[in-house]
């Protein structure tokens, strides 16, 4: 058989390197060219052994090199995965030294890198799975810290100071072991405060020598002050309440008697029971105190503007407040004496001479069924041109004009009237002469409504 020369075996390599198609050459040239090819193959094998990232294209005629490349593709090197994991572990240790507490973001980044390397090394199979199992057993789960932080965020900043501990790898089972109805720190503190308040509410007062903020010791504890008998206190309060109700009932009865009968019957009533007049006066004052303005104060203000030489007759003076407030000489008349200056009499018949006074005053005293007798008596004792002042409860008048017309028939004319107050009306009359109607003439305008007080 004919043997091919050595340069013929290397012809495909030369063609691959761009030297053109293979053609026969001389023997000396083929030997030099073969040595160059062998050197080139040696350098290629050295580069493969050094595992360079960029490898030169393999020659088409070398079957052994193709087999080696196929093996490399099928079985990736384990050394590359081990070196990469070692680098990741070194980086993680450096970060832990710089920041001992760590962060969730760094842990997640490490996990992502590990997963990427695991995907690359899926062909290794069992070795990779065993290695990951060992690491999971050695390293605690990073999700426990995230669960712990979520619980802290749900309970607020104050609960965070309570629940966050020095151990960052505390398991979530301990945090969830507490019952769901436990109180947080703020609720527990409020409950303790309420207990202390309830306890101090019934604690006896400290002695005089001791400061109020210092609690007494057990040895020098002061016994509680003896409480009064509850039965006696209730009995005393009941007696006072019943007495007040009884006085109110008697006042309403006396008031009804004064408005529903003549003045002579009222005079006999108070003569038989002088204490009844005092009781009636106390009840009357309690009612008038509730008014925004008392009519006697308004009359006092008006009389102070007149000369002090004018003589005043106060019909129904009560406690002589008018006489005590002005400088004028005042004749005080009433059914019972509450003051030494009071003259006890029936106001329809006062012990005064005719035309002897300048001003006659009826301050809430037109009581009884004989109001006409009171006004005729005032006309008798007043001087010509004298002044008559009347103040009465506003609810007693059905028609003010009818009342003013009836008074004018008794020898008076209206000077002024004040109907602005919600509780009483005030009228000023001037004497013009004797009454213009006979004694038998009926004056319906003088029948005022009784001022009766209801039970409350």
Beta strands, then each sheet from edge to edge (+ up, - down):
strand 1: 312-315
strand 2: 330-334
strand 3: 342-344
strand 4: 357-363
strand 5: 382-393
strand 6: 412-418
strand 7: 424-431
sheet 1: 3+ 2+ 1+ 4+ 5+ 7- 6+
end
